Amino acid sequence: MKKLFVAAAAVIAVTGTAQAEEFKFTFDRELLTTQSGVEKVYGRLEKRIESFCKDSGLRSLEVRSFETECQKDLMGQVVNQIGSTGLVSLHRNYLRVASAN
């Protein structure tokens, strides 16, 4: 099993101010060979990014908007950096469904 480490830069909101942080994510590259594995990696990545971008304090609408943008941008960066066609396809499908709602 080959582990793949991905790092990306992100600007996150911390107590109402913008701050640059490095996001790190490690996963088993073998998982990207099956649809269920791709979904598992995507789910873990989504949760990790949500946690990474979230400000733990009281959040105004502006900070929540910043968190959402952080999550969207970082997910796109990491998915593209990983370069798996299955992961890219799943992400595009997710974006299409999200924009339809």
NUVEX-929743 format. One record per residue: residue number from 1; z, y, x of N, C-alpha, C in turn. Coordinates in nm, 3 decimals, decimal comma. Example, Ala and Ser with C-alpha at 12.3 -4.5 7.8 and 13.67 -1.06 7.14 Angstrom:
2
{n: 1&n_z: 0,780&n_y: -0,569&n_x: 1,319&ca_z: 0,780&ca_y: -0,450&ca_x: 1,230&c_z: 0,780&c_y: -0,330&c_x: 1,320}
{n: 2&n_z: 0,708&n_y: -0,225&n_x: 1,285&ca_z: 0,714&ca_y: -0,106&ca_x: 1,367&c_z: 0,787&c_y: 0,003&c_x: 1,290}
REM end
This chain:
101
{n: 1&n_z: 0,000&n_y: -0,119&n_x: 0,084&ca_z: 0,000&ca_y: 0,000&ca_x: 0,000&c_z: 0,000&c_y: 0,125&c_x: 0,088}
{n: 2&n_z: -0,098&n_y: 0,207&n_x: 0,068&ca_z: -0,104&ca_y: 0,332&ca_x: 0,142&c_z: -0,047&c_y: 0,444&c_x: 0,057}
{n: 3&n_z: 0,049&n_y: 0,511&n_x: 0,112&ca_z: 0,107&ca_y: 0,626&ca_x: 0,044&c_z: 0,025&c_y: 0,748&c_x: 0,083}
{n: 4&n_z: 0,004&n_y: 0,835&n_x: -0,014&ca_z: -0,068&ca_y: 0,959&ca_x: 0,014&c_z: 0,026&c_y: 1,074&c_x: -0,013}
{n: 5&n_z: 0,031&n_y: 1,165&n_x: 0,080&ca_z: 0,116&ca_y: 1,283&ca_x: 0,069&c_z: 0,026&c_y: 1,402&c_x: 0,042}
{n: 6&n_z: 0,059&n_y: 1,479&n_x: -0,059&ca_z: -0,018&ca_y: 1,597&ca_x: -0,094&c_z: 0,074&c_y: 1,717&c_x: -0,089}
{n: 7&n_z: 0,029&n_y: 1,824&n_x: -0,028&ca_z: 0,105&ca_y: 1,948&ca_x: -0,025&c_z: 0,014&c_y: 2,060&c_x: -0,072}
{n: 8&n_z: 0,070&n_y: 2,151&n_x: -0,149&ca_z: -0,007&ca_y: 2,265&ca_x: -0,198&c_z: 0,085&c_y: 2,385&c_x: -0,204}
{n: 9&n_z: 0,028&n_y: 2,502&n_x: -0,190&ca_z: 0,106&ca_y: 2,625&ca_x: -0,201&c_z: 0,105&c_y: 2,671&c_x: -0,345}
{n: 10&n_z: 0,217&n_y: 2,726&n_x: -0,388&ca_z: 0,225&ca_y: 2,777&ca_x: -0,525&c_z: 0,313&c_y: 2,901&c_x: -0,526}
{n: 11&n_z: 0,283&n_y: 2,990&n_x: -0,616&ca_z: 0,369&ca_y: 3,106&ca_x: -0,639&c_z: 0,447&c_y: 3,075&c_x: -0,764}
{n: 12&n_z: 0,579&n_y: 3,074&n_x: -0,752&ca_z: 0,664&ca_y: 3,042&ca_x: -0,866&c_z: 0,755&c_y: 3,159&c_x: -0,900}
{n: 13&n_z: 0,802&n_y: 3,159&n_x: -1,023&ca_z: 0,895&ca_y: 3,263&ca_x: -1,067&c_z: 1,036&c_y: 3,215&c_x: -1,041}
{n: 14&n_z: 1,111&n_y: 3,292&n_x: -0,968&ca_z: 1,251&ca_y: 3,262&ca_x: -0,943&c_z: 1,332&c_y: 3,383&c_x: -0,986}
{n: 15&n_z: 1,411&n_y: 3,362&n_x: -1,088&ca_z: 1,491&ca_y: 3,470&ca_x: -1,148&c_z: 1,410&c_y: 3,598&c_x: -1,165}
{n: 16&n_z: 1,292&n_y: 3,581&n_x: -1,222&ca_z: 1,209&ca_y: 3,696&ca_x: -1,257&c_z: 1,126&c_y: 3,755&c_x: -1,145}
{n: 17&n_z: 1,132&n_y: 3,698&n_x: -1,024&ca_z: 1,051&ca_y: 3,750&ca_x: -0,915&c_z: 0,957&c_y: 3,640&c_x: -0,866}
{n: 18&n_z: 0,845&n_y: 3,678&n_x: -0,813&ca_z: 0,748&ca_y: 3,581&ca_x: -0,763&c_z: 0,784&c_y: 3,544&c_x: -0,620}
{n: 19&n_z: 0,771&n_y: 3,415&n_x: -0,589&ca_z: 0,807&ca_y: 3,367&ca_x: -0,457&c_z: 0,714&c_y: 3,251&c_x: -0,421}
{n: 20&n_z: 0,664&n_y: 3,250&n_x: -0,298&ca_z: 0,576&ca_y: 3,140&ca_x: -0,255&c_z: 0,660&c_y: 3,020&c_x: -0,214}
{n: 21&n_z: 0,620&n_y: 2,904&n_x: -0,258&ca_z: 0,688&ca_y: 2,779&ca_x: -0,225&c_z: 0,583&c_y: 2,674&c_x: -0,192}
{n: 22&n_z: 0,624&n_y: 2,569&n_x: -0,122&ca_z: 0,534&ca_y: 2,459&ca_x: -0,095&c_z: 0,570&c_y: 2,342&c_x: -0,185}
{n: 23&n_z: 0,469&n_y: 2,289&n_x: -0,253&ca_z: 0,486&ca_y: 2,174&ca_x: -0,342&c_z: 0,445&c_y: 2,049&c_x: -0,266}
{n: 24&n_z: 0,527&n_y: 1,944&n_x: -0,275&ca_z: 0,497&ca_y: 1,818&ca_x: -0,207&c_z: 0,501&c_y: 1,705&c_x: -0,309}
{n: 25&n_z: 0,406&n_y: 1,613&n_x: -0,296&ca_z: 0,397&ca_y: 1,500&ca_x: -0,389&c_z: 0,346&c_y: 1,379&c_x: -0,312}
{n: 26&n_z: 0,415&n_y: 1,268&n_x: -0,325&ca_z: 0,376&ca_y: 1,144&ca_x: -0,260&c_z: 0,354&c_y: 1,038&c_x: -0,366}
{n: 27&n_z: 0,247&n_y: 0,959&n_x: -0,350&ca_z: 0,220&ca_y: 0,853&ca_x: -0,445&c_z: 0,144&c_y: 0,742&c_x: -0,375}
{n: 28&n_z: 0,137&n_y: 0,628&n_x: -0,438&ca_z: 0,066&ca_y: 0,513&ca_x: -0,385&c_z: -0,081&c_y: 0,523&c_x: -0,423}
{n: 29&n_z: -0,166&n_y: 0,536&n_x: -0,326&ca_z: -0,311&ca_y: 0,554&ca_x: -0,348&c_z: -0,371&c_y: 0,436&c_x: -0,425}
{n: 30&n_z: -0,314&n_y: 0,318&n_x: -0,411&ca_z: -0,360&ca_y: 0,198&ca_x: -0,482&c_z: -0,357&c_y: 0,218&c_x: -0,634}
{n: 31&n_z: -0,264&n_y: 0,300&n_x: -0,682&ca_z: -0,252&ca_y: 0,323&ca_x: -0,826&c_z: -0,378&c_y: 0,386&c_x: -0,884}
{n: 32&n_z: -0,454&n_y: 0,455&n_x: -0,802&ca_z: -0,573&ca_y: 0,525&ca_x: -0,851&c_z: -0,691&c_y: 0,430&c_x: -0,874}
{n: 33&n_z: -0,671&n_y: 0,301&n_x: -0,852&ca_z: -0,779&ca_y: 0,204&ca_x: -0,871&c_z: -0,786&c_y: 0,151&c_x: -1,014}
{n: 34&n_z: -0,685&n_y: 0,179&n_x: -1,096&ca_z: -0,686&ca_y: 0,135&ca_x: -1,236&c_z: -0,657&c_y: 0,254&c_x: -1,327}
{n: 35&n_z: -0,702&n_y: 0,244&n_x: -1,451&ca_z: -0,679&ca_y: 0,352&ca_x: -1,547&c_z: -0,529&c_y: 0,370&c_x: -1,574}
{n: 36&n_z: -0,457&n_y: 0,260&n_x: -1,586&ca_z: -0,313&ca_y: 0,271&ca_x: -1,612&c_z: -0,241&c_y: 0,333&c_x: -1,492}
{n: 37&n_z: -0,288&n_y: 0,302&n_x: -1,372&ca_z: -0,231&ca_y: 0,362&ca_x: -1,251&c_z: -0,259&c_y: 0,511&c_x: -1,244}
{n: 38&n_z: -0,381&n_y: 0,550&n_x: -1,278&ca_z: -0,419&ca_y: 0,692&ca_x: -1,281&c_z: -0,328&c_y: 0,767&c_x: -1,379}
{n: 39&n_z: -0,308&n_y: 0,709&n_x: -1,496&ca_z: -0,223&ca_y: 0,771&ca_x: -1,597&c_z: -0,079&c_y: 0,783&c_x: -1,548}
{n: 40&n_z: -0,034&n_y: 0,682&n_x: -1,476&ca_z: 0,102&ca_y: 0,683&ca_x: -1,421&c_z: 0,118&c_y: 0,795&c_x: -1,318}
{n: 41&n_z: 0,022&n_y: 0,805&n_x: -1,225&ca_z: 0,025&ca_y: 0,911&ca_x: -1,124&c_z: 0,018&c_y: 1,047&c_x: -1,190}
{n: 42&n_z: -0,070&n_y: 1,062&n_x: -1,288&ca_z: -0,086&ca_y: 1,191&ca_x: -1,357&c_z: 0,044&c_y: 1,230&c_x: -1,429}
{n: 43&n_z: 0,107&n_y: 1,134&n_x: -1,495&ca_z: 0,233&ca_y: 1,161&ca_x: -1,565&c_z: 0,343&c_y: 1,203&c_x: -1,470}
{n: 44&n_z: 0,355&n_y: 1,132&n_x: -1,357&ca_z: 0,456&ca_y: 1,168&ca_x: -1,256&c_z: 0,428&c_y: 1,306&c_x: -1,199}
{n: 45&n_z: 0,300&n_y: 1,331&n_x: -1,170&ca_z: 0,260&ca_y: 1,460&ca_x: -1,115&c_z: 0,291&c_y: 1,573&c_x: -1,213}
{n: 46&n_z: 0,260&n_y: 1,551&n_x: -1,338&ca_z: 0,285&ca_y: 1,652&ca_x: -1,442&c_z: 0,434&c_y: 1,686&c_x: -1,452}
{n: 47&n_z: 0,518&n_y: 1,584&n_x: -1,453&ca_z: 0,664&ca_y: 1,607&ca_x: -1,459&c_z: 0,715&c_y: 1,678&c_x: -1,336}
{n: 48&n_z: 0,664&n_y: 1,638&n_x: -1,221&ca_z: 0,707&ca_y: 1,698&ca_x: -1,094&c_z: 0,667&c_y: 1,845&c_x: -1,087}
{n: 49&n_z: 0,545&n_y: 1,876&n_x: -1,132&ca_z: 0,497&ca_y: 2,015&ca_x: -1,131&c_z: 0,575&c_y: 2,098&c_x: -1,232}
{n: 50&n_z: 0,601&n_y: 2,043&n_x: -1,349&ca_z: 0,678&ca_y: 2,115&ca_x: -1,449&c_z: 0,815&c_y: 2,152&c_x: -1,394}
{n: 51&n_z: 0,880&n_y: 2,059&n_x: -1,329&ca_z: 1,011&ca_y: 2,083&ca_x: -1,270&c_z: 1,001&c_y: 2,186&c_x: -1,157}
{n: 52&n_z: 0,898&n_y: 2,175&n_x: -1,075&ca_z: 0,878&ca_y: 2,265&ca_x: -0,962&c_z: 0,857&c_y: 2,410&c_x: -1,007}
{n: 53&n_z: 0,781&n_y: 2,429&n_x: -1,112&ca_z: 0,746&ca_y: 2,564&ca_x: -1,158&c_z: 0,852&c_y: 2,627&c_x: -1,248}
{n: 54&n_z: 0,946&n_y: 2,549&n_x: -1,296&ca_z: 1,042&ca_y: 2,598&ca_x: -1,393&c_z: 1,154&c_y: 2,679&c_x: -1,328}
{n: 55&n_z: 1,182&n_y: 2,793&n_x: -1,386&ca_z: 1,295&ca_y: 2,876&ca_x: -1,345&c_z: 1,417&c_y: 2,825&c_x: -1,420}
{n: 56&n_z: 1,522&n_y: 2,796&n_x: -1,349&ca_z: 1,640&ca_y: 2,735&ca_x: -1,412&c_z: 1,728&c_y: 2,834&c_x: -1,488}
{n: 57&n_z: 1,707&n_y: 2,962&n_x: -1,470&ca_z: 1,790&ca_y: 3,061&ca_x: -1,538&c_z: 1,737&c_y: 3,095&c_x: -1,677}
{n: 58&n_z: 1,793&n_y: 3,199&n_x: -1,735&ca_z: 1,742&ca_y: 3,249&ca_x: -1,862&c_z: 1,600&c_y: 3,299&c_x: -1,840}
{n: 59&n_z: 1,511&n_y: 3,263&n_x: -1,932&ca_z: 1,371&ca_y: 3,293&ca_x: -1,910&c_z: 1,315&c_y: 3,383&c_x: -2,019}
{n: 60&n_z: 1,258&n_y: 3,493&n_x: -1,978&ca_z: 1,189&ca_y: 3,582&ca_x: -2,071&c_z: 1,053&c_y: 3,522&c_x: -2,102}
{n: 61&n_z: 0,984&n_y: 3,583&n_x: -2,199&ca_z: 0,848&ca_y: 3,538&ca_x: -2,230&c_z: 0,756&c_y: 3,553&c_x: -2,110}
{n: 62&n_z: 0,777&n_y: 3,659&n_x: -2,033&ca_z: 0,694&ca_y: 3,682&ca_x: -1,915&c_z: 0,714&c_y: 3,570&c_x: -1,812}
{n: 63&n_z: 0,838&n_y: 3,529&n_x: -1,790&ca_z: 0,867&ca_y: 3,422&ca_x: -1,695&c_z: 0,811&c_y: 3,289&c_x: -1,746}
{n: 64&n_z: 0,824&n_y: 3,263&n_x: -1,876&ca_z: 0,769&ca_y: 3,140&ca_x: -1,933&c_z: 0,618&c_y: 3,136&c_x: -1,916}
{n: 65&n_z: 0,553&n_y: 3,250&n_x: -1,936&ca_z: 0,409&ca_y: 3,259&ca_x: -1,918&c_z: 0,373&c_y: 3,232&c_x: -1,771}
{n: 66&n_z: 0,453&n_y: 3,285&n_x: -1,681&ca_z: 0,432&ca_y: 3,265&ca_x: -1,538&c_z: 0,449&c_y: 3,117&c_x: -1,503}
{n: 67&n_z: 0,548&n_y: 3,052&n_x: -1,562&ca_z: 0,571&ca_y: 2,908&ca_x: -1,539&c_z: 0,451&c_y: 2,826&c_x: -1,586}
{n: 68&n_z: 0,400&n_y: 2,859&n_x: -1,703&ca_z: 0,284&ca_y: 2,788&ca_x: -1,758&c_z: 0,163&c_y: 2,805&c_x: -1,667}
{n: 69&n_z: 0,141&n_y: 2,924&n_x: -1,620&ca_z: 0,029&ca_y: 2,951&ca_x: -1,530&c_z: 0,047&c_y: 2,878&c_x: -1,397}
{n: 70&n_z: 0,169&n_y: 2,875&n_x: -1,346&ca_z: 0,201&ca_y: 2,802&ca_x: -1,223&c_z: 0,167&c_y: 2,655&c_x: -1,241}
{n: 71&n_z: 0,208&n_y: 2,596&n_x: -1,352&ca_z: 0,183&ca_y: 2,455&ca_x: -1,378&c_z: 0,033&c_y: 2,426&c_x: -1,385}
{n: 72&n_z: -0,038&n_y: 2,511&n_x: -1,457&ca_z: -0,182&ca_y: 2,493&ca_x: -1,474&c_z: -0,256&c_y: 2,503&c_x: -1,340}
{n: 73&n_z: -0,225&n_y: 2,607&n_x: -1,264&ca_z: -0,291&ca_y: 2,628&ca_x: -1,135&c_z: -0,258&c_y: 2,519&c_x: -1,034}
{n: 74&n_z: -0,130&n_y: 2,483&n_x: -1,026&ca_z: -0,088&ca_y: 2,383&ca_x: -0,930&c_z: -0,145&c_y: 2,246&c_x: -0,963}
{n: 75&n_z: -0,149&n_y: 2,211&n_x: -1,091&ca_z: -0,205&ca_y: 2,082&ca_x: -1,132&c_z: -0,352&c_y: 2,076&c_x: -1,090}
{n: 76&n_z: -0,426&n_y: 2,182&n_x: -1,115&ca_z: -0,567&ca_y: 2,185&ca_x: -1,076&c_z: -0,584&c_y: 2,171&c_x: -0,926}
{n: 77&n_z: -0,502&n_y: 2,241&n_x: -0,848&ca_z: -0,509&ca_y: 2,233&ca_x: -0,702&c_z: -0,484&c_y: 2,092&c_x: -0,652}
{n: 78&n_z: -0,376&n_y: 2,032&n_x: -0,701&ca_z: -0,336&ca_y: 1,900&ca_x: -0,652&c_z: -0,436&c_y: 1,792&c_x: -0,696}
{n: 79&n_z: -0,480&n_y: 1,797&n_x: -0,822&ca_z: -0,578&ca_y: 1,698&ca_x: -0,870&c_z: -0,705&c_y: 1,707&c_x: -0,786}
{n: 80&n_z: -0,751&n_y: 1,827&n_x: -0,759&ca_z: -0,872&ca_y: 1,844&ca_x: -0,677&c_z: -0,849&c_y: 1,799&c_x: -0,534}
{n: 81&n_z: -0,731&n_y: 1,824&n_x: -0,480&ca_z: -0,700&ca_y: 1,785&ca_x: -0,343&c_z: -0,694&c_y: 1,632&c_x: -0,331}
{n: 82&n_z: -0,640&n_y: 1,564&n_x: -0,431&ca_z: -0,635&ca_y: 1,418&ca_x: -0,428&c_z: -0,777&c_y: 1,362&c_x: -0,433}
{n: 83&n_z: -0,862&n_y: 1,420&n_x: -0,517&ca_z: -1,003&ca_y: 1,386&ca_x: -0,518&c_z: -1,041&c_y: 1,256&c_x: -0,588}
{n: 84&n_z: -0,951&n_y: 1,197&n_x: -0,664&ca_z: -0,983&ca_y: 1,075&ca_x: -0,738&c_z: -1,064&c_y: 1,111&c_x: -0,862}
{n: 85&n_z: -1,180&n_y: 1,044&n_x: -0,880&ca_z: -1,262&ca_y: 1,075&ca_x: -0,997&c_z: -1,189&c_y: 1,042&c_x: -1,126}
{n: 86&n_z: -1,110&n_y: 0,935&n_x: -1,126&ca_z: -1,032&ca_y: 0,899&ca_x: -1,245&c_z: -0,930&c_y: 1,005&c_x: -1,279}
{n: 87&n_z: -0,863&n_y: 1,057&n_x: -1,177&ca_z: -0,761&ca_y: 1,160&ca_x: -1,197&c_z: -0,825&c_y: 1,291&c_x: -1,243}
{n: 88&n_z: -0,937&n_y: 1,327&n_x: -1,182&ca_z: -1,009&ca_y: 1,448&ca_x: -1,221&c_z: -1,056&c_y: 1,437&c_x: -1,366}
{n: 89&n_z: -1,109&n_y: 1,322&n_x: -1,402&ca_z: -1,156&ca_y: 1,299&ca_x: -1,539&c_z: -1,043&c_y: 1,309&c_x: -1,640}
{n: 90&n_z: -0,930&n_y: 1,247&n_x: -1,610&ca_z: -0,814&ca_y: 1,253&ca_x: -1,698&c_z: -0,765&c_y: 1,397&c_x: -1,713}
{n: 91&n_z: -0,763&n_y: 1,470&n_x: -1,604&ca_z: -0,718&ca_y: 1,610&ca_x: -1,607&c_z: -0,814&c_y: 1,695&c_x: -1,691}
{n: 92&n_z: -0,943&n_y: 1,676&n_x: -1,673&ca_z: -1,041&ca_y: 1,753&ca_x: -1,752&c_z: -1,026&c_y: 1,722&c_x: -1,901}
{n: 93&n_z: -1,005&n_y: 1,596&n_x: -1,932&ca_z: -0,984&ca_y: 1,557&ca_x: -2,071&c_z: -0,858&c_y: 1,623&c_x: -2,128}
{n: 94&n_z: -0,753&n_y: 1,624&n_x: -2,050&ca_z: -0,628&ca_y: 1,688&ca_x: -2,090&c_z: -0,650&c_y: 1,837&c_x: -2,116}
{n: 95&n_z: -0,724&n_y: 1,904&n_x: -2,027&ca_z: -0,752&ca_y: 2,047&ca_x: -2,045&c_z: -0,836&c_y: 2,072&c_x: -2,170}
{n: 96&n_z: -0,932&n_y: 1,984&n_x: -2,196&ca_z: -1,018&ca_y: 1,999&ca_x: -2,313&c_z: -0,935&c_y: 1,987&c_x: -2,441}
{n: 97&n_z: -0,847&n_y: 1,889&n_x: -2,446&ca_z: -0,761&ca_y: 1,868&ca_x: -2,563&c_z: -0,665&c_y: 1,987&c_x: -2,579}
{n: 98&n_z: -0,608&n_y: 2,034&n_x: -2,469&ca_z: -0,514&ca_y: 2,146&ca_x: -2,473&c_z: -0,582&c_y: 2,274&c_x: -2,522}
{n: 99&n_z: -0,705&n_y: 2,297&n_x: -2,478&ca_z: -0,774&ca_y: 2,420&ca_x: -2,519&c_z: -0,820&c_y: 2,412&c_x: -2,665}
{n: 100&n_z: -0,838&n_y: 2,293&n_x: -2,718&ca_z: -0,878&ca_y: 2,276&ca_x: -2,858&c_z: -0,763&c_y: 2,306&c_x: -2,954}
{n: 101&n_z: -0,641&n_y: 2,295&n_x: -2,905&ca_z: -0,523&ca_y: 2,319&ca_x: -2,991&c_z: -0,485&c_y: 2,461&c_x: -2,994}
REM end
